[in-house]
Structure formats: structure tokens, C-alpha cells
Amino acid sequence: MRRVSLLAAGAASLMSGAAFAADLPIAPPPQYYAPPPVEEFGGWYLRGDIGFSNQRVKDIHYGRESAYTPLTSFSQQSSFDAAGVFDLGVGYQFNNWFRADVIGQYRGNSGFSATDRLTGLSGGVPYSGIDNYGGSKSEWLVMANGYVDLGTWWCVTPFVGAGLGAARVTVSNFTDTGANTIPLSTASFASAPSGSKWNLAWALHAGLAYKVSPGVTLELAYTYLDMGSGQTGVLSAFDGTTTNNVFKFKDITSHDLKLGVRWDLNSPPAYAPPPLVTKG
């Protein structure tokens, strides 16, 4: 009987504990924090570029066009040295395929040389001569650009673009050394101070962008740039005499190669879930 009583008491205790446990509230599962949504565009960004130019000019002409009227033949060869290109800008990524920016660019001094070979008639007498030009040229450029990203493969995004702005072309240290060979051998020398001119400028771009991290993108880009025309200051002969004319540089263009960096100002910080806190 004693054993039966103990078994009955134990069963009653178990039933009582189970009933008490059923009355306790069930603890909710730990709260789940979803990661923030990934945006499809980067918003505002800063950019910087360095590179070099490969420039051309259609022709270099004396300002008084009537000086070329007596000529029976004329040819010109010209070349520019490579020069550094540096720019800074700010832009906006509108979506995952279109972005635009505004840049300010300095284009370093590029030495140039040119040679004219000519023949003509003066008072019915034939003559021939050579003119050698030298000096340097630099520019300041302000331009708005738009780009279309063509898709991304292995973090590399090819792009194309176009730009429109203004260029301030400065020609410095200009010299003109001339020599006539027929009918008499004579020499001449003239020089001009620096001259500057603002022009409409436009550009075409193409390149590759590589996303190093969510906030940093590297660019390797090619730009074809048309900067309009330039001119020297007023030309003077070696004895100081002048006809108040300048030399004009017509249709200055450049093929630029640049390496750039874009810094995304809206890149979200790395996501870290909050610590799980439990009460016991």
C-alpha cells in the first residue's frame, strides 16, 4: 500500500508540473533583421583624372590673309609635344546605365613647331622661302559630360560618352624665323607675347571602368577633344616694328588617354546585424 501511495503522489506531482508549465508564456523567436535593400545607382560622386595629350592643328596662319595672295604654292607641316592632362569634377549616377559630371581640366604646356614652304610672285619676280615657327600652348577646360554604361562583366563596365563646354587656349613664346632663297638670300625674325582665346569645345569619350570596391571605381578612358582655335599676341619684328597682326591656330584637336578614379559619396556602409540579446 505504501508503494502504491508513493506512485500516486509522484503521478500527481508530474501532472501538476505539466499544468504549471502549460500556463507559462511561450518565448517568441529571436527577431530577424533584414539587410537594407541594395540601390541600383550610386548617386553623387567625385572624380579625378591624369593623362596625356596628342594634339593636332589644321593650320597656323598669319592674321593678314592678303599676305598669302601672291603665293603660287604653299605647304605646312606642324607637330606638338605630348603634354600632361589633369582634371577634377563632380557627377551623379542617375541609374545603373546613365551618369553625368562636370569637370575642370588643366592641359599643360605643349611645345609646338611648324614649317611653311612657299613660292610666289612679287612684282612679277618669282621668290621662294621657308618660315619656321615655335612656341608652346596650354589650355583650361570646363566641360559637362554624359556617359552610357554598356553593362558589366567581371566587374568591368565599358562606356561611351560625349561632352560640351568651353576651352581657354593660350599660345606662348611664339617665334617666326624666315628665310628667302630666291631671288636673294635674306633672313627675318619676329616674336609675339602670349595670347589667349575662349572657344566652344566638345568631346567624345570611350573607356573601361573597374569597380575596386562599392565606393571606388577606376577608369581607363580615351577622349577625342575639339578646342576650337587659338592665337598669339601681336607680332613684332626684331627691331620692334609691328603691323598689329597675330598668328592664328585653326581647329585644334587632341587625342587624350587618361586614368581616372571615381569616389561614390553615397555608398552604403557595410551591413552588420545588431547583437542578439536574450533574457534568462
Order of alpha helices (4+ residues) and beta strands (2+ residues): alpha-beta-beta-beta-beta-beta-beta-beta-beta-beta-beta-beta-beta
